[in-house]
Amino acid sequence: MEPLLSLAFSMHGNKGVYAVLLGSGISRAARIPTGWEIVLELIRKCAHLQGEECEPAPEQWYERKYGKAPDYAELLEMLGKTSSERQLLLRGYFEPTAEELEEGAKQPTKAHRAIAQLVVDGYVRVIVTTNFDRLMERALEEVGVAPSVLSTPDQIEGALPLVHQRCCVIKVHGDYLDTRLKNIPDELAGYDPRLNSLLDQVFDQFGLVTCGWSADWDVALRAAIERAPARRFTTYWAARGAISATAQQLLDHRAGVQISIKDADQFFTTLQERVAALAQFNEPHPLSTKAAVASLKRYLAEDRYRIRLNDLIEEEADRAVAQLFSVPMAVAQAGEVNSANLSSRARQYEAICKTLVHLAFTCGQWGSPEVAKIWQRVQQKIYSRSESSGNQLLLEFQRYPISLITYAACMGAALAENLGFITPLLIGEFRHEYREPKLAVEVFPPNRWQSQPEGGRLLEGMERRHTPVNDWLHNTLQAEFSSHFPSANDFTLCFDRAEVLIALGFLGHTDKSEWQDWHPTGAFGCRVENRHMIVKQLSDALSGADQEKLLASRLFGATDAECRGNLERFKVHADLVARELRFRR
């Protein structure tokens, strides 16, 4: 098996057991200098202040001048007499100027951000680094993770055990704002016993993914790896080209695997994407979904179980929401969103929501309008937790889970003629701290959150569809609920009925002066025969014994006149859209 794929499988199957070891190569793309490069630059500044020439070997000039190897702390004291002066001196090497910010320099790289996402998803919790910069910490903070950073032996003493930390960053050579950095060979030959003890835990108890580290100069770090008595999990060493003889000895000692890479950015981005792709297939076990539905039916049958009913749905919603919003929005360039990764994202959302979708369908069949109000809260939870920065197409697709769950509930209600259940799902008010309040029916229909249908056509098999996301929803829900219908045609008719009811609900509950006769178009736009049949059934219901039931639902009107008026508005606009679709063909 390809080593990178093997690592992705192992990381996915053994969540949280891999530590990452990062060397200076990880920050090279961000134009951050190495510690030794900073020492040489400080020597040049020191020589310049004394009017002397130190090239071509600044370190040799320093040894001749002062009779000893260069010391980072002593150099800083020569160039900055106070702590504040020394900090300002160092910031220039690690913190971007306004010009560098515009160029994207000294910012977290794609590699840093991919590692941060692996931390968010629970696959990595320990990061060991020889780097002085804070790019890894900043990347973690961008995704809402506040890591425990251990850069001195004193900090190690008070730290929680690694197993109790969400993320721990161990900076074995220190932090750039602390003068106790390790740079020269003597400093790198040995570590404080407290740091050695911590590293012994890491290399004994965790697998290791190494990138950007040559192993040539860091004697103490090599020794810590060599001391590890066990090889519970594989060591993977990512490098461009052949690794050094020293690194090969370490890799052989750990019985590890080398991964040839183009660069750190591509390696970690690909690794994160492959682990995420494996996660999409990690659906709830079918028995757990069946058990949840069985419990739901029991709770729906008796009013005395209403608290348990609420708790079952809310707990499953909380679980799904937590997973939904660990899915990253950061596909950096619009061109990077393609058919494969957009389809993969949709399937990942579906896997996360599988149990919730089955609960929604069942409630649609048997639930009361009061039960539908629980689903209003589920809709709101997903809406309010949405991200606001990232790739535009992926940000729009955050609405897909709301569409999926609401469609499942509406289909269950349409199947059971439980129309009173649908109305609360359409008229719940969605609130977000940065947006104007909207009715649910103004948000969840696919053509209400898609700015361009071309985005939906990236979904696999939807390239030529007029309503690609609607058709994708049809196929997804059919795979889940086909057993409830005598035939595929019966399923499609029920799906179209649900979409027609959603469109009518839009007409019945939104401001006519703002929307006129417009309503969200569904897949029924291309299935004229189904649409005409559904409209006739609803018209007949208004004239027959089902009139009272239909009016009581207040789905698209409280009176016969309102319902007939909205039904006529629907027919006019739907026929107009159908003619446009035929013209495009």
N, C-alpha and C positions, 0 to 999 in steps of 0.2 A: 504494500500500500504506500502511496505517496506520503512522505513524512509529515507534510503539513496537514494532510487529511487525517492521518493517524493521530496527530496532536489534537485536532479539532474534536475527533471522536472521544479521545481520552479526557479532554477538558470538559466536554459536555457531560460525559458519563460519570465523572468524578468531580462534582461541583465543589470548588473552593480548595482543592488540594494542590493546585499549582501556584508556586511563587514565581515572580518575574525578576530576573536580574538584569539591570540596565547599566550599560557603560556610556562613555561619552559619545559614542556613535549615534545614540538615540536622539541627541540634541543637535547633532551636526547640521541637520536641515534647517534648524532654527537660528543658525549662525551664532551659537553660544560657544565661546572658547573653552578648551579643556583647562583643568587646573594647572598643568605644567605650562601651557601657553600663557596663562595669566602671570605665573611666576617669572617667565622670561620677559614679559612685557613690563613688569614691575622693576626688574633688573635694568632694563633699558632706560626707564624713567629715572632710576637712581643714578645711573652712569651719566645721563644727560644733565642732571642737577649738579653733578660734580665736574662737568666739562670734560668728560672722558669718553672714549669710544670703546664699546664692549663687543662689537660684532667681530667675527661671525659666530662666536660662541659665548653668549652672555653669561651662562652658568660658570664657564671657566674663568671669565673676568672676575666674577663675584668671588670665587674661591681664592684667586690670586690676591684680590683686594682685601678680603676679610679673613682669609685663612681657614675657611670652613664652607660647607655646602650651603646653598641658599636656603633661607628659612622664611616661610610665607609670613609669619607673624612679625618677624624682625623687619622684613621689607616694608610691611604696612606701616610699622611705627616710624620708619625713616621718612616715609612719604606723607603720612598724616598723623599729627601729634595727638589729636583727640579722637574719641570713638566716633563722633559724628562725621569728622573729616574722613576717617577710614571707610565708613559706610558709604558716603557719597562717592568716594573713589571707586569702590567695588561695584556700585550700582550701574556704572557705565558699561561694565562687561556683561551684566545679566539683565538689565532692565532697558527696554527699548526707548529710543528717542522718538519724537513726533514723526520724523522721516522714516525711521525703521518701522514704526507702527503702520504707516501707509504701505510699506513694502511687505508687511506681514512677518518681519524678522523678530526674533526673540519672543515668539508666541508659541503656545503648545502646538505641536505638529499633529499630523494625522495619526501618527503612531501613538502619541500621548493620549489623544482622544479615543482611539480604539481601545487602548488599555483601560481607560476610565470607564468605557461602556462595559467591558468585561467585568469590571468591579461592580458597577451598578447591577448587572445581571447575576452577580454572585459567583462568578467563575474564578475570580482572582481576589485574594484578600491581603496578600503580602507582596510588597514591592521592595526589593533591595536595589540600591543604586549607588554608584560611585560619583554621581554628579552633584555639584554644588548648587545648581540652579533650582528654581521652584516651578518649572514647567509642568512636572507631573502633578504637583499639588494643585496648580491652577486648573489643569484639565479636569481633575476630580471635582473641584469646587464648581466648575461650569455645569456639571451634571448633578449637582446637589449632594455630593459626598464630602464630608469633612473628615479627612484622614487623620489618624494619629501619626505625627511625624517625630521620629527618633533620630536626632542628629548628634547627640552627645551621650556619654555614659550616664550622666545624671538623669537624663530623661528616661533612660531604660529602666532605672530602678523603680520608678513610680508608674510604669505602664501596665495596662491590663494584659493578661495572657493573650497570646495571638488568637486563640480559638474564640475569644469573646469580642474581638474587634472586627468591625465591618471592613476596615482597610487600614493597614499599617505600612507606612513608608519608612524604610530604614536607610538612612543616609550615612553609609559607612565612613565616608571621608569628610563629613560635616556639611554645613550650610554656608553659603557665600557671605552672609552677614555675621558669621562667627569666625574670629581669628584663629580658632583651633582647627583649621583645615589641615588635611594630610595631603602632601604633594610629593615630597622628595623620597628617595628610596629608603632612608632610615625610618621615616615616619610610616611608610607603607609596609615595613617589615613586621610590625606587630600591632595588635589592638589591645585596648583595655579589656581586662577579663570579663567585665559585664557585657561588652559587645560580643566577645567571643562566645559567651554562654548563649546569648540570643541567637547568633548565627548558627550555633550547633543545633538549636531547636529547629530552625528553618530548614537547614540542609538535611536533617535527619527525618523530619516529619512531612516535608512537602516535596512534590515534584518540582522541576526547575525548567524555566524557559529563559534562556540567556540570549541577549542581543546587544550589539554595540560595544562589547567588552572583549579586549584582546587577551587578557589574563597575563600579559607579559610582565607588568610592573607591580601588580598588587599582590605582593608576597603573602601578606596576612590573610587576604581574602581567598587566595588559592589554598592556603593551609586549612582554612575553615571548611572548604568544600572537601578537601582530602580527608579531613577527620571524620566526616559523616559515616557512621557505621552501617547504615541501612540504605537500600535502594528500593524503597516502597513504590515509588513512582518514577517514571522515566525522566531523564534529563534530555532536553532538546536544545541544541545550540544553533541559532540562526546567524549566518554570516555570509558576506559576499565573497565568493571565491574560496580558496583554501584557508583554513584557520592555521594559526601559528603552531609550532611544535609543542609549546607549553600548553596551549589550549587543547591540543589533541591528546596530550597525556591526561589532562583532567577529564576529558570526554571519555577516554578509554577506562579510566578509573571508575567513572560513574556508569559504565556500560551504556553510554548515551547515544543519541542520534543527531547527526548534523543535518540542518535544513539550509539548502542554498537559496539565497534570496537576492532580489534586485536592490532593495534598500529596506530600512526599518519601517517606513511608512506603508509600503505595499505589504510587507509581511504581516504586521499587526492588523491592518485593515482587512486583509483577506482572512486572517484567522478569526477575527470578530464576526465577519459576515458568515463564515462557514459554521461557527458555533451557533449563531442566531438561526441559520437555516435548519440545523438539526433540531433546535428548540421548537420550531414551528410544528414538528411532527410529534412533539411530546404532549399530546392531548391528554385530557383527563381519561382515566381508564373507563371503557364503556360501562363497566359495572357500577362505577361511582356515579356516572350520569343517570343510569337506570335507577339506582338507589335514591338519588335526589328527586327524580320524577315520581317515584313510588311514594316517597315521603310527602311530596307536594300534593299528590292526589288525596292522600289520607287527611292532610290538613285542610284542603279545600272542602272536604265532605262535611266537616263539622265546624261550627262557628267557635267552639271552645278552643280550637287550635289556632286562632288567628294570630296570637303572639309568636307561636312557633313558625307559622307560615311566613310572617314578616321577617323573622330572624333568618330563616333558611335562604330567602331571596337576598336579603341585605348582606349576609356573610359571603354568599357566592359572588355577589356584585363587588364587594370589597376585594375579594381575591382576584377577580378578573381585572378590576381597575388598576390594582397594584402592578399586575403584569403588563397590562396594555401600555402603561406610561413608563415602562422600562425599555420600550421599543424606541430606538433613537430616531430623531428627525434629521440628523446631520448627515445627509448625503450632500456633500458640499456644493457640487455644481449640478444644475438642472440636467445637463447632458448625461450625468451618471445614473439617472433614474431610467431604467429600461424595462422591457417586458418581463424579464426573469425576476428582477428584484422587487418590482411592484407586485407581481403575482405572488411572490414569496411572502411579501408583507401582508397581503390580503389573507393568505392562508394561515399566517401566523396569528393574525387577529381572530380568525375563525376558530383556530384550535384553542386559543385562550377563552373564547366566549362560548364554546360548545355546550357546556352544561347550562349556562345562562340562557342560551337560545332555546334549548329543550324545555326549560322551565317557563319561558315566555310563551311558547306555543301552547303548552298545557294550560297555563293560566288564561290564555285567549279563549280556549275551548270552554273552560268551566268556571272561570273567575267572574266576580261581580265588579261593578264600577269601583267599589271601594278597594278591591284588590288591584285594579288598574292604577290606583294612586300610588301603590308601592313602586310600580314600574315607572311612574313619573320621576320618582326619586332616583331610580337607577339611571334613567336618561340624563338627569341633571348631574349625577356624579361623574359620568363619562364626559359630559360637555364641559363642566367646570374645571376638570383636571387637564384639559388639552394644553399643549405647548403653543407658544406664539412665535417662536423663532426657529428657523431651519429651512429646509427645501420647501417651496410653495406647494408642490404637488403632494408631498408627503404630509404636510400640514393639513391640506384639504382631506386627505384620506383618513385623518383621525376621526372623521365623522362616520366612516364606514361601520364601525361597531354599533353605533346608535342605530343606523339604518338596518343592520342585520337583526338586531334584537327586536326593534319595533316592527319590522316586517314579519318576523316569526310570530309575534303576538297578534298582529292583525290577521295573519293567515289562519291561526287557530280560531280566532273570533269569526272570521268569514266562513270557515268550515262549519262551525257550530251555530251560525246565525246569531251569534252573541254580540250584536252590534253596539250595545251599550258599553261594552268593554273598550271599544276602539276610541270613543270620543275623548276620554281623559288622556289617552296617549297622544292626541293631536293638539290639545289645548293647554297642556302643562306649560308653564312659563319658564324658559331657559334664561338663567342669569349668569353673567360672567363679569368679573370686576372691571374688565377693560372694554366691554361691549354693551350695546343697548339691549334690554330684554327683548326676547323674541318668543313667539309661540313655537312649540315643538314642531308643528307641521311646516313652519317656515325654515326649519333647520335640517331635519333628518332625510327628506326625500333626496335621492342622489343628485338630481339636477338643481337642487338648492345649495349644495356645497361644492359642486364642481364648477370651477370658473370656465373650463373648456372641456368639451366631451373628448377631445383628443387624448387627454390624460387617461380617461377610463379605457380608451382603446389600446392602451399599452398592456392591459390585462390579457393573458394568454387566451387566444381563441375569440377575442372580442374586437379584432382589428377592423371589421367591416360593419359593426353593429351601430345602429342609430342611438340606442340607449344602452351603452356597454355595461355600466355598473348595475342597472336594473336586470339585464340578462344574466350577469354574473351572480347576482342575488338569487335569481330564479334557479339557476343550476345548483348553487350551493344549498339552498333550502330543499330542493328536490332530492338531493343526495341524503339529506337528514330525515325527511318526512314522507317519502314516496309510499311507505307502507300504510299510511293513513288514507290513501286514495286508491280507487279501483284501477285507475290507469294513469299514464303520463298526461293524457289530455285532460283528465279531471283535475290533476294537480295544477296544470297550466291555467285552467279556467278559474280555479280558486285563487291562484296568484294574481291573475288579472282582476278578479273581483276585489281583492284586497287593495290593489293599486287604484282602482276606480274609486273605492270608498275613501281612500286617503286624499285623492284629488277633489272629491266632493266635499270632504271635510275642510280642505283648504278654502274652497269657495264659500263654505258656510260659516267660517270663523275668522276670516281675514277681512281687512278693510277694502270694500269694493272700490272706493274712490282711489285707492292706491294701486290695486291689482287688476281692476276691470274684470275681464272674464278669464284671465290667465290662471292656469293651475299647473302643478307639476306633472309633466308628461311621463307616463310609464311605458313598459313594454307593450301595453295594450294599444299604443299608437300604431303598431305594425300588425296587430291581430284584430282586424276590423270586425270579423264575425263574432268573436268573443265579446268585444266591447258593445256591439249592438244588442247581443243577447243579455248582457248584464244590465244595460240601461232599460231594456224592456221589462226585465224582472223587477227592477226597482220601481218603474212606473206602474206596473201591475200591483205591486205591494201597496202603493199609495192609494190604489182604488179598491183594494180588497181587505181581507180579514187581518192582514199584517200591518195595516196602516197605523194602528195605535202603538204597536211595538216599535215601528220605525220612527214615529214621531217622538216616542218616549226616549229613544236613544239620543235625540238632539244631535245626530251625527252631521247632518247638513241642513238642518232647519227644524224649528219648533212647531211650525204649522204646515198644513198641506200646501199652501201657496208658496211659502219659502222653499220647501223641498222641491216642488215642481219648477220653481224659478231657477234654482241652482242646478237642477238636473238639465234644464234647457241650456243654461250657460255652459255647462260641461259639454253637452253634445255639440254646440256650435264651435267651441274652441278645439275640441278633440277632432272633429271632422276637418277643421282648417289645418291642424298639425298633420293629420293623415294625408291630406292632399299635398302638403309640402314634402312629406317623406316620399310619396310616390313620384313627385317631380324630381327629387334628388336621385332616385334610382335610374 
